[in-house]
Amino acid sequence: MLRKLQEALSGRNSGMNQQPQFNGRLLDQRREDVYVLMHQQMSSMR
């Protein structure tokens, strides 16, 4: 039982040590989406 818990915890930690890969294209797309939405909101407030 203790061994299974240790294996589960060690497996969880190994996945957390990996850094996510940076996705520049996704960041640019999200930035454009936020820019458009922000301007739509601002224009509707006038």
N, C-alpha and C positions, 0 to 999 in steps of 0.2 A: 504494500500500500504506500509506504513512504517513498519507495523507488519510483512509483508511478507519478506521485506528486512532484518529485524532483525532476523527472523527465519532462513533465508538462511545464514546469516553471523554466527549465533551461531552454526548452523549445520556444517559449514565449519571449525570453530575453534575446535569443539569437535573432529573431525577426525585428526586434526593436533597435538593434544596433545598426541596421542598414539604413542609410540615409536615402530619402526619396530622390529620384532624379528630377532635375530642374527642367521644366517644360516651358521654354520661352514663347513658343507659338501660342500655347494655351493662355499664358499670362497676357500676351498682347491682345488676344481675343476678348478676354475678360475685361481688360482695361477699356477697350473700345465699347463693349456692351455697357459698362458703367458710365462712360462718357455720354453715350447716346441717351441712356435713361435719365441721367442728371439734367441734360439739356431739355428733354421732354418735360420733366417735372418743373423746371424753371420757367419754361414757356407757358405752361398751363397755370402758373401762379399769377401771371400778369393780367 
